[in-house]
Amino acid sequence: MNRSRWLFHPILILIFSILALGTSLFLYIYWYIEISTGLKSIVKRFNLDAGQVLESQTWVVILVLSVLVGIIFMGIFIIFVYNLKTLQLYRLQHNFINSFTHELKTPVTALKLYLETFVKHELSREDQLKYIQYMLHDTSRLSDDINRILDLARIESKSYGGELGTHSLVEVINQFLEKNSHHFQQSNITVSNPSGNAYPYRINLSLFEMLLMNLLTNAVKYNHAQPSEVEISFEVQGKKLYIHFKDNGIGIDKVQKKKIFRKFYQVGESDDMSAKGSGLGLYLVEHIARIHKSKIQVSSPGLGKGSTFTLMLPLRHSPAELGAPHE
């Protein structure tokens, strides 16, 4: 069974197809030249009119045929690459469904267990509050997962609504942290803005807050330090504004740096990276960055040494664009 699968592997089929097509072209040209050479010898021997026997555009025919075969080669290659990408997307979706189903099932099972405990046992007020806190945590986890799916649908269908408006990025981030402090109670998040500038920028406020939530949640989730720390800093270089999100988390290796922004990609295949999610958080971050004509990149000294996500926004280097000092 494994041998038959190997024989019908797409790469092997592509190689055989190209070899067969190439061999056909070579044999055609070889036989064409052989026949032409034979005809020339006949023309010489019997003093015939060469124009009546031989085609005057032999090499033109060969050239045109070669171009057509080249186009066929390119078509086969494009179809092959497209099929590979489709297969890869299918595998990612399959892994996402399995993992996300587990992500949904775990808190639901826990909630059911807690509710059954309430029904079957008389609990003290202290125990009741403890279980209620557990239940609130699980419902929050469920809500986050569902919201990511809804956010993905909104962004990919371009139906996220809202308009771009000019906001101070420093103020937006500070207000976001204040408004969502309950999500990061076990974390130490600081904002560093040495220049004091407000950095006004045209953003969709709801989308930008979604970007912040995913970046910070990611920094806290993939972190074994107690407490987890995130430093948000602003830096201007030339005509670009860089917003750095530096954490003290588990870090990222070189291979994963190229994959973490892919749709459905999940970090968590090793013991050091056991936290799993929906695989959509950083994918959403990258798309929201694009909507704001900016880019997101990641750097890390290595596993266990933290990571830095950097949002790069185009910015004209002038006092009018930087805004007044921000208190």
C-alpha positions in Angstrom: 0.0 0.0 0.0 2.8 2.4 0.9 4.6 1.5 -2.3 1.6 2.3 -4.5 1.2 5.6 -2.7 4.9 6.4 -3.4 4.4 5.5 -7.1 1.5 7.9 -7.4 3.2 10.7 -5.5 2.6 14.1 -7.2 6.3 14.9 -7.4 7.1 11.6 -9.0 4.3 12.0 -11.5 5.6 15.5 -12.3 9.1 14.2 -13.0 7.8 11.4 -15.2 5.6 13.8 -17.1 8.4 16.2 -17.7 10.8 13.4 -18.7 8.2 12.0 -21.1 7.5 15.3 -22.7 11.2 16.2 -23.0 12.0 12.8 -24.5 9.2 13.2 -27.0 10.6 16.6 -28.0 14.1 15.3 -28.3 13.0 12.3 -30.4 10.9 14.5 -32.7 13.7 16.9 -33.4 16.2 14.0 -33.8 13.9 12.1 -36.3 13.0 15.4 -38.1 16.7 16.1 -38.6 17.5 12.5 -39.7 14.7 12.6 -42.2 15.8 16.0 -43.5 19.3 14.8 -43.9 18.1 11.7 -45.8 16.0 13.8 -48.1 18.9 16.1 -48.8 21.0 13.1 -49.9 18.3 11.9 -52.1 17.9 15.4 -53.7 21.7 15.5 -54.3 21.8 12.0 -55.8 18.9 12.4 -58.2 19.4 16.2 -58.9 15.9 17.0 -57.7 14.4 20.5 -56.9 15.1 20.9 -53.2 12.2 23.4 -52.8 9.8 20.7 -53.8 11.1 18.1 -51.4 12.5 20.0 -48.3 10.8 22.6 -46.2 12.7 25.8 -46.1 11.6 26.6 -42.6 12.8 23.5 -40.8 14.4 25.4 -37.9 11.5 27.8 -37.6 9.2 24.8 -37.0 11.6 23.3 -34.5 11.8 26.7 -32.7 8.0 27.1 -32.6 7.6 23.6 -31.3 10.2 24.2 -28.6 8.4 27.3 -27.4 5.1 25.5 -27.3 6.6 22.6 -25.3 8.2 25.2 -23.0 4.8 26.7 -22.4 3.4 23.2 -21.6 6.3 22.7 -19.2 5.4 25.9 -17.4 1.7 25.0 -17.3 2.5 21.6 -15.8 4.7 23.3 -13.2 2.1 25.9 -12.3 -0.6 23.3 -11.9 1.8 21.2 -9.8 2.6 24.1 -7.4 -1.0 25.1 -7.1 -2.0 21.5 -6.2 0.8 21.3 -3.6 -0.5 24.6 -2.0 -4.0 23.3 -2.1 -2.9 20.1 -0.4 -0.9 22.1 2.2 -3.9 24.3 2.9 -6.1 21.2 3.3 -3.7 19.6 5.8 -3.5 22.9 7.7 -7.4 23.1 7.8 -7.6 19.5 8.9 -5.1 20.1 11.7 -6.9 23.3 12.7 -10.3 21.5 12.9 -8.9 18.8 15.1 -7.0 21.2 17.3 -9.8 23.8 17.5 -12.4 21.1 18.2 -10.2 20.1 21.2 -9.9 23.8 22.2 -13.7 24.1 22.3 -14.4 20.7 23.8 -12.0 21.1 26.8 -13.7 24.2 28.4 -17.2 22.8 27.6 -16.3 19.5 29.4 -14.9 21.5 32.4 -18.0 23.6 32.6 -20.2 20.5 32.6 -18.2 19.0 35.4 -18.4 22.2 37.5 -22.2 22.4 37.0 -22.6 18.7 37.9 -20.6 19.4 41.0 -23.0 22.2 42.0 -26.0 19.9 41.4 -24.7 16.9 43.3 -22.9 18.5 46.3 -23.5 21.2 48.9 -20.6 23.6 48.6 -19.4 26.3 50.9 -19.4 29.8 49.6 -15.6 29.8 49.3 -15.7 26.6 47.1 -18.6 28.1 45.1 -16.6 31.2 44.3 -13.6 29.1 43.4 -15.6 27.0 40.9 -17.3 30.1 39.5 -13.9 31.7 38.8 -12.9 28.5 36.9 -16.1 28.7 34.9 -15.6 32.3 34.1 -12.1 31.5 32.9 -13.4 28.7 30.6 -16.3 30.9 29.2 -13.7 33.6 28.5 -11.6 31.1 26.7 -14.5 29.9 24.6 -15.5 33.5 23.8 -11.9 34.3 22.6 -11.8 31.3 20.3 -15.3 32.1 18.8 -14.4 35.7 18.4 -11.2 34.8 16.4 -13.3 32.8 14.0 -15.7 35.7 13.6 -12.9 38.2 13.2 -11.3 36.0 10.5 -14.6 35.9 8.6 -15.0 39.6 8.9 -11.5 40.4 7.7 -11.4 38.0 4.8 -14.8 39.1 3.6 -13.7 42.8 4.1 -16.9 43.4 6.1 -15.2 44.6 9.3 -16.9 48.0 9.1 -15.7 51.2 10.6 -13.7 53.9 8.9 -10.1 55.1 9.2 -9.7 57.9 11.6 -6.7 59.8 13.0 -5.8 58.7 16.5 -2.8 59.0 18.8 -1.2 55.6 18.7 0.3 56.1 22.2 -3.1 57.1 23.6 -4.9 54.2 21.8 -2.4 51.7 23.3 -2.6 53.2 26.8 -6.4 53.2 26.7 -6.5 49.7 25.4 -4.3 48.4 28.3 -6.5 50.3 30.8 -9.7 48.9 29.3 -8.4 45.3 29.1 -6.3 45.2 32.3 -8.4 42.3 33.6 -7.1 40.1 30.7 -3.5 40.7 31.8 -3.6 40.7 35.6 -0.7 38.2 35.8 1.5 40.2 33.4 3.6 43.3 33.6 3.0 45.4 30.5 4.8 48.7 30.2 4.8 51.4 27.5 8.0 53.3 26.7 7.8 56.5 24.7 11.0 58.5 25.4 10.2 61.2 22.7 6.9 62.0 24.3 5.3 62.3 20.8 1.7 61.3 20.3 2.3 59.7 16.9 -1.1 60.3 15.2 -2.0 57.8 12.5 -5.0 56.9 10.5 -6.4 53.6 11.8 -9.5 51.6 12.1 -9.8 51.6 15.9 -11.6 48.3 16.3 -9.2 46.5 14.0 -6.2 48.1 15.6 -7.4 47.0 19.1 -7.9 43.5 17.7 -4.2 43.6 16.6 -3.1 44.7 20.0 -5.2 42.0 21.7 -3.7 39.2 19.6 -0.1 40.4 19.9 -0.3 40.8 23.7 -2.3 37.6 24.2 0.3 35.7 22.2 3.1 37.2 24.3 1.5 36.2 27.5 0.3 32.8 26.3 3.6 31.6 25.1 5.4 32.5 28.2 6.6 30.4 31.2 8.0 33.3 33.2 6.4 34.5 36.4 5.3 37.2 35.8 5.3 37.5 32.1 6.6 40.8 30.8 5.9 42.8 27.7 7.5 46.1 26.9 5.9 48.3 24.2 8.2 50.9 22.8 8.1 53.5 20.0 11.0 54.3 17.7 11.3 56.5 14.6 13.8 55.7 11.9 13.7 57.8 8.7 10.2 57.9 7.5 9.0 54.9 9.5 7.5 54.4 12.9 8.4 51.2 14.7 6.3 49.9 17.5 8.1 47.1 19.3 6.4 44.4 21.5 9.2 42.8 23.4 8.4 39.8 25.7 10.3 37.4 28.0 8.5 34.4 26.6 9.6 31.1 25.1 11.2 32.6 22.0 11.0 31.5 18.4 13.5 29.4 16.4 14.5 30.3 12.8 12.2 27.8 11.2 9.1 28.9 13.0 9.8 32.6 12.3 8.9 31.9 8.7 5.7 30.1 9.5 4.0 31.8 12.5 2.0 34.2 10.3 0.5 31.4 8.2 -3.2 30.7 8.5 -3.9 27.9 11.0 -0.3 27.5 11.9 0.1 26.5 15.6 3.2 26.6 17.8 3.1 23.7 20.2 4.9 20.7 18.6 7.5 20.5 21.3 7.6 20.3 25.1 8.9 23.8 25.4 6.0 25.1 23.3 3.1 23.3 24.7 0.6 26.1 24.5 -1.8 25.6 21.6 -4.3 28.0 20.1 -6.5 28.4 17.1 -3.6 29.3 14.7 -5.4 32.5 13.7 -4.0 35.2 16.1 -0.9 36.2 14.2 -2.6 35.6 10.8 -5.1 38.2 11.8 -2.3 40.5 13.0 -0.6 40.4 9.7 -3.8 41.1 7.7 -4.8 44.0 10.0 -1.3 45.4 9.5 -1.7 45.2 5.7 -5.1 47.0 6.0 -3.2 49.9 7.7 -0.5 49.9 5.0 2.1 48.6 7.5 4.1 45.4 8.1 4.7 43.1 11.1 7.9 41.2 11.6 9.3 39.1 14.4 12.8 38.6 15.8 14.1 36.4 18.6 17.6 35.5 20.0 16.4 31.9 20.2 14.3 29.5 22.2 13.8 30.6 25.8 15.1 34.1 25.2 11.9 35.9 24.4 10.6 37.5 21.2 10.1 41.0 19.7 7.2 41.7 17.3 7.6 44.9 15.5 4.9 46.9 13.7 6.3 49.1 11.0 4.2 52.0 9.9 5.0 54.6 7.2 5.4 58.0 8.7 6.6 61.3 7.4 9.3 62.7 9.5 7.9 66.1 10.4 6.5 67.7 13.6 3.0 67.8 12.1 3.0 64.0 11.6 4.6 63.2 14.9 2.2 65.3 16.9 2.6 67.2 20.1 4.4 65.7 23.0 2.2 63.1 24.8 1.9 63.5 28.5 
